[in-house]
Amino acid sequence: MTALRRTSQRSWAWAGLLLLAAACADEGRGERAGGGHAGGYAGMGAGADGGWTLTPGGDLNGFFDCLEAEGVTLVSAHRGGPSPGYPENALETMAAMLARAPVIMEADVAASADGVHYLMHDATLERTTDGMGAVDALSWDEISALRLKDNDGALTRFSPTRFDDALAWAKTRTILQIDFKPSADFEAIAMEIRRQGAEHRVILIAYSIPAAQKLHRLLPDAMISLGLSSQSEINRAVAKGLPADRLLGFTGTEAPRPRLFSILNDRGVEVIFGTLGRESSIDTEIARSGEEARYASIAAQGVDIIASDRPAEAHAALVAANRAPRIGICGVDRG
């Protein structure tokens, strides 16, 4: 790791720490020993304290169309944009990320033994918390007492985040992209989204056409991210009752495919391309080479959303290329 990279990480950590201290001062919310619920996150993050906001109003597809007309590409922060001291799938991490960049927040949702949905990627607790066992083997009371680890394995002061709290927090702040883990209950999550009136500020991730059909039946107004790699797959999805204007096409992580991007855009399907992944990912290649402008090059090929493990760096590259969201356009603002 270079000295510049270490400095950047320290700056992010300190900026996020100050952000959270200000947001949590009045009620000590930063400790959340019992895993605060409902209004416990209301003052945290963007809007009131200078963070970025993405507010699509009642038409998420129209929001994306507006950004496309402006020549803008959004970044989706994979697992909320973790960094040293800030664990993946934690609301505090998302708040710190929004202090830096106007991004969509991708989060994984699992269920506890007593049916409470919370943010968690893995099938077991060991990597990301100080707990042990399957993510659906403990009650929410037990899970909320755990502490999260960052990606370096360091224990943080943060506890797992309930899904309903994350959804409430995201209102007027950002778009929540939901990845359903095996223990998650589609119907229960859809019910909570409807209860909060959040259909037009979420993206639902589906890994198959049947899963997308189920999500569309449950939430017909919500947008769905579905893997699409050819025109025939688009045709098949539409023939199965999935409206093109409710779809975002996830086009993979290997290499940009401008022809496919053009086909999707012509059909009114928003284009997502992932630079995220493991050691062989494009994010890793860019970090090693220092070729940050590559993000802007990918965007210029017709990508509407870049899904990244380096969301702040991807956004900075888009800013440099004049392709990033700007204050005052399409529901983009900064408090």
C-alpha positions as CSV (number, residue, x, y, z in Angstrom):
1,M,0.0,0.0,0.0
2,T,1.4,3.4,-1.0
3,A,1.8,6.3,1.4
4,L,-0.7,8.3,-0.7
5,R,-3.3,5.5,-0.3
6,R,-2.8,5.3,3.4
7,T,-3.2,9.0,3.7
8,S,-6.4,8.9,1.7
9,Q,-7.8,6.1,3.9
10,R,-6.9,8.0,7.1
11,S,-8.6,11.1,5.7
12,W,-11.8,9.2,5.0
13,A,-11.8,7.5,8.3
14,W,-11.4,10.9,10.2
15,A,-13.9,12.6,8.0
16,G,-16.5,9.8,8.6
17,L,-15.7,9.8,12.4
18,L,-16.4,13.5,12.7
19,L,-19.6,13.1,10.7
20,L,-20.8,10.4,12.9
21,A,-19.8,12.2,16.1
22,A,-21.9,15.2,15.1
23,A,-24.8,13.1,14.1
24,C,-24.8,11.0,17.3
25,A,-23.8,13.6,19.9
26,D,-27.3,14.3,21.3
27,E,-28.3,10.7,22.1
28,G,-25.1,8.8,22.0
29,R,-26.3,6.8,19.0
30,G,-22.8,5.8,17.9
31,E,-22.6,3.1,20.6
32,R,-26.0,1.5,19.9
33,A,-25.5,-1.2,22.4
34,G,-28.9,-2.5,22.0
35,G,-29.1,-2.1,18.2
36,G,-31.3,1.0,18.0
37,H,-34.5,0.8,16.0
38,A,-36.9,3.0,14.2
39,G,-36.0,6.7,14.9
40,G,-32.6,5.8,16.2
41,Y,-30.8,6.8,12.9
42,A,-33.0,9.8,12.0
43,G,-30.3,12.4,12.5
44,M,-27.4,10.5,10.9
45,G,-25.9,11.0,7.5
46,A,-26.7,13.1,4.6
47,G,-29.0,16.1,4.3
48,A,-28.9,17.8,7.7
49,D,-25.1,17.7,8.0
50,G,-23.7,18.5,4.5
51,G,-23.8,15.1,2.9
52,W,-24.9,14.3,-0.6
53,T,-28.5,13.4,-1.4
54,L,-30.1,11.6,-4.3
55,T,-33.9,12.1,-4.2
56,P,-35.6,10.5,-7.3
57,G,-39.1,11.6,-6.1
58,G,-41.9,9.3,-7.3
59,D,-40.2,8.1,-10.6
60,L,-36.9,6.3,-10.3
61,N,-36.8,5.4,-14.0
62,G,-37.4,9.1,-14.8
63,F,-34.5,10.0,-12.4
64,F,-32.1,7.7,-14.3
65,D,-33.4,9.0,-17.7
66,C,-32.7,12.6,-16.5
67,L,-29.1,11.7,-15.5
68,E,-28.6,10.0,-18.8
69,A,-29.7,13.1,-20.6
70,E,-27.2,15.1,-18.6
71,G,-24.4,12.7,-19.6
72,V,-24.0,11.6,-16.0
73,T,-23.0,8.2,-14.6
74,L,-23.8,7.1,-11.1
75,V,-21.7,4.9,-8.8
76,S,-23.2,2.2,-6.6
77,A,-21.3,1.6,-3.4
78,H,-20.9,-2.2,-3.1
79,R,-21.9,-3.3,0.5
80,G,-22.2,0.4,1.4
81,G,-18.6,1.4,0.6
82,P,-16.6,0.0,3.5
83,S,-13.2,1.4,4.5
84,P,-10.8,1.0,7.4
85,G,-12.8,1.4,10.6
86,Y,-16.1,1.3,8.7
87,P,-17.5,-2.2,8.1
88,E,-19.5,-3.4,5.1
89,N,-23.3,-3.4,5.3
90,A,-23.4,-0.8,8.1
91,L,-25.5,2.3,8.2
92,E,-22.7,4.3,9.7
93,T,-20.5,3.3,6.8
94,M,-23.2,4.5,4.3
95,A,-23.4,7.8,6.1
96,A,-19.7,8.3,5.9
97,M,-19.7,7.4,2.2
98,L,-22.5,9.9,1.4
99,A,-20.3,12.6,3.1
100,R,-17.9,12.0,0.2
101,A,-19.9,11.2,-2.9
102,P,-23.5,11.0,-4.2
103,V,-23.8,7.2,-4.6
104,I,-26.4,4.5,-4.6
105,M,-26.1,2.2,-1.6
106,E,-26.0,-1.6,-2.3
107,A,-26.7,-3.7,0.7
108,D,-27.2,-7.4,1.4
109,V,-30.2,-8.5,3.5
110,A,-30.5,-11.6,5.6
111,A,-32.9,-12.7,8.3
112,S,-32.4,-13.6,12.0
113,A,-33.8,-16.7,13.6
114,D,-36.9,-14.7,14.7
115,G,-37.4,-13.2,11.3
116,V,-35.9,-9.8,11.7
117,H,-34.2,-8.7,8.4
118,Y,-30.8,-7.1,8.8
119,L,-27.8,-6.2,6.6
120,M,-25.4,-9.1,6.2
121,H,-23.6,-10.6,3.2
122,D,-22.1,-13.9,4.4
123,A,-23.8,-17.1,5.4
124,T,-22.0,-17.1,8.7
125,L,-21.1,-14.4,11.2
126,E,-17.4,-14.9,11.8
127,R,-15.8,-12.8,9.0
128,T,-17.9,-9.6,9.6
129,T,-18.8,-9.8,13.3
130,D,-17.4,-11.0,16.7
131,G,-20.2,-13.7,16.7
132,M,-20.2,-17.3,15.4
133,G,-22.5,-19.5,13.5
134,A,-25.1,-19.1,10.7
135,V,-26.6,-15.7,10.2
136,D,-30.1,-17.0,10.7
137,A,-29.3,-19.1,13.8
138,L,-29.4,-16.3,16.4
139,S,-32.3,-14.0,17.4
140,W,-32.2,-10.3,16.6
141,D,-31.5,-9.5,20.3
142,E,-28.4,-11.7,20.1
143,I,-27.3,-10.3,16.7
144,S,-27.8,-6.7,17.7
145,A,-25.4,-7.2,20.6
146,L,-22.6,-8.2,18.3
147,R,-20.0,-5.8,16.9
148,L,-19.0,-5.5,13.3
149,K,-15.5,-6.0,11.9
150,D,-14.1,-3.9,9.1
151,N,-12.6,-5.6,6.0
152,D,-9.2,-5.8,7.7
153,G,-10.7,-7.8,10.5
154,A,-10.5,-5.0,13.1
155,L,-13.4,-4.8,15.5
156,T,-15.4,-1.6,15.3
157,R,-17.9,0.0,17.7
158,F,-20.8,-0.5,15.3
159,S,-23.5,-3.2,15.5
160,P,-25.5,-4.8,12.7
161,T,-28.2,-2.7,11.1
162,R,-31.8,-3.6,10.7
163,F,-33.2,-3.5,7.2
164,D,-36.2,-1.4,8.1
165,D,-33.9,1.1,9.8
166,A,-31.6,1.3,6.7
167,L,-34.6,1.8,4.5
168,A,-36.0,4.6,6.7
169,W,-32.6,6.3,6.9
170,A,-32.2,6.2,3.1
171,K,-35.4,8.3,2.6
172,T,-34.4,11.7,1.2
173,R,-30.8,10.6,1.2
174,T,-30.1,7.9,-1.4
175,I,-31.4,4.9,-3.4
176,L,-31.1,1.5,-1.7
177,Q,-30.1,-1.4,-3.9
178,I,-31.2,-4.7,-2.2
179,D,-29.4,-8.0,-2.6
180,F,-31.5,-10.8,-1.1
181,K,-29.5,-13.5,0.7
182,P,-30.9,-17.0,1.1
183,S,-32.5,-16.4,4.5
184,A,-34.3,-13.3,3.3
185,D,-38.1,-13.4,2.9
186,F,-39.1,-11.6,-0.3
187,E,-42.7,-11.1,0.9
188,A,-41.7,-9.6,4.2
189,I,-39.2,-7.3,2.7
190,A,-41.7,-6.2,0.0
191,M,-44.2,-5.5,2.8
192,E,-41.8,-3.3,4.6
193,I,-41.0,-1.4,1.4
194,R,-44.7,-0.8,0.8
195,R,-45.2,0.2,4.4
196,Q,-42.5,2.9,4.1
197,G,-43.7,4.0,0.6
198,A,-40.3,3.2,-0.7
199,E,-41.1,1.5,-4.0
200,H,-39.6,4.4,-6.0
201,R,-36.3,4.6,-4.1
202,V,-35.2,1.0,-4.1
203,I,-33.6,-1.3,-6.7
204,L,-34.3,-5.0,-6.2
205,I,-31.5,-7.4,-7.3
206,A,-32.7,-10.6,-9.0
207,Y,-30.4,-13.4,-10.3
208,S,-33.0,-15.1,-12.5
209,I,-36.1,-14.3,-14.5
210,P,-38.3,-16.3,-12.1
211,A,-36.9,-14.3,-9.2
212,A,-37.5,-11.0,-11.1
213,Q,-41.0,-12.1,-11.9
214,K,-41.7,-12.7,-8.2
215,L,-40.3,-9.4,-7.2
216,H,-42.3,-7.6,-9.9
217,R,-45.5,-9.2,-8.7
218,L,-44.8,-8.1,-5.2
219,L,-43.6,-4.6,-6.1
220,P,-44.8,-3.7,-9.6
221,D,-43.6,-0.1,-9.4
222,A,-40.1,-1.0,-8.2
223,M,-37.1,-1.3,-10.5
224,I,-35.2,-4.6,-10.7
225,S,-31.6,-5.3,-11.5
226,L,-31.3,-8.4,-13.6
227,G,-28.3,-10.0,-15.4
228,L,-28.7,-9.4,-19.1
229,S,-26.0,-10.4,-21.6
230,S,-27.8,-10.4,-25.0
231,Q,-30.7,-9.0,-26.9
232,S,-32.4,-12.5,-26.7
233,E,-32.2,-12.3,-22.9
234,I,-33.9,-8.9,-22.9
235,N,-36.6,-10.2,-25.2
236,R,-37.1,-13.2,-23.0
237,A,-37.4,-11.0,-19.8
238,V,-39.9,-8.7,-21.5
239,A,-41.9,-11.7,-22.9
240,K,-42.1,-13.0,-19.3
241,G,-43.9,-9.8,-18.2
242,L,-41.0,-7.7,-17.0
243,P,-41.4,-4.2,-18.4
244,A,-38.2,-2.8,-19.9
245,D,-38.7,0.5,-18.1
246,R,-38.6,-1.4,-14.7
247,L,-35.3,-3.1,-15.5
248,L,-31.7,-2.3,-15.0
249,G,-29.4,-4.7,-16.9
250,F,-26.4,-5.9,-14.9
251,T,-23.9,-6.6,-17.7
252,G,-21.1,-8.4,-15.7
253,T,-17.7,-7.5,-14.4
254,E,-15.2,-8.9,-17.0
255,A,-15.0,-6.2,-19.7
256,P,-17.3,-3.4,-21.0
257,R,-19.5,-4.4,-23.9
258,P,-20.5,-1.2,-25.7
259,R,-22.7,-3.0,-28.3
260,L,-24.7,-4.6,-25.5
261,F,-24.9,-1.3,-23.7
262,S,-26.3,0.3,-26.8
263,I,-28.9,-2.4,-27.2
264,L,-30.0,-2.0,-23.6
265,N,-30.2,1.8,-23.9
266,D,-32.2,1.5,-27.1
267,R,-34.7,-0.6,-25.2
268,G,-34.9,1.8,-22.3
269,V,-33.1,-0.5,-19.9
270,E,-30.6,1.2,-17.6
271,V,-27.0,-0.2,-17.8
272,I,-25.1,-1.4,-14.8
273,F,-21.5,-2.6,-15.1
274,G,-19.4,-3.9,-12.2
275,T,-15.8,-3.0,-11.6
276,L,-16.0,-4.8,-8.3
277,G,-14.8,-8.3,-7.3
278,R,-11.8,-10.1,-6.0
279,E,-8.1,-9.8,-6.8
280,S,-8.7,-9.9,-10.6
281,S,-11.4,-7.2,-10.6
282,I,-11.1,-4.0,-12.6
283,D,-11.2,-2.0,-9.3
284,T,-8.1,-3.9,-8.2
285,E,-6.4,-3.3,-11.6
286,I,-7.1,0.4,-11.4
287,A,-5.9,0.6,-7.8
288,R,-2.6,-1.1,-8.7
289,S,-2.0,0.9,-12.0
290,G,-3.2,4.3,-10.8
291,E,-5.2,4.6,-14.1
292,E,-8.2,6.2,-12.3
293,A,-9.5,7.7,-15.6
294,R,-10.5,4.2,-16.6
295,Y,-13.7,4.7,-14.7
296,A,-14.7,7.6,-16.9
297,S,-13.8,5.6,-20.0
298,I,-16.1,2.8,-18.9
299,A,-18.9,5.4,-18.3
300,A,-18.4,6.9,-21.7
301,Q,-19.2,3.6,-23.4
302,G,-22.8,3.8,-22.3
303,V,-22.9,2.8,-18.6
304,D,-25.5,4.4,-16.4
305,I,-24.3,2.9,-13.1
306,I,-20.8,1.6,-12.1
307,A,-21.0,-0.9,-9.3
308,S,-17.7,-0.5,-7.4
309,D,-15.7,-1.5,-4.3
310,R,-13.9,1.8,-4.7
311,P,-17.0,4.2,-4.9
312,A,-15.2,7.3,-3.8
313,E,-12.4,6.9,-6.2
314,A,-14.8,6.0,-9.1
315,H,-16.8,9.1,-8.3
316,A,-13.7,11.3,-8.3
317,A,-12.7,10.0,-11.7
318,L,-16.2,10.8,-13.0
319,V,-15.9,14.3,-11.5
320,A,-12.6,14.8,-13.3
321,A,-14.2,13.8,-16.6
322,N,-17.4,16.0,-16.0
323,R,-19.5,12.8,-15.9
324,A,-20.5,12.9,-12.2
325,P,-23.8,14.0,-10.6
326,R,-23.9,17.7,-9.9
327,I,-25.8,19.8,-7.4
328,G,-29.1,21.0,-8.8
329,I,-29.7,18.4,-11.5
330,C,-32.2,15.5,-11.4
331,G,-32.7,15.5,-7.7
332,V,-29.1,15.6,-6.8
333,D,-28.2,18.0,-3.9
334,R,-25.9,18.5,-0.9
335,G,-27.1,19.6,2.5
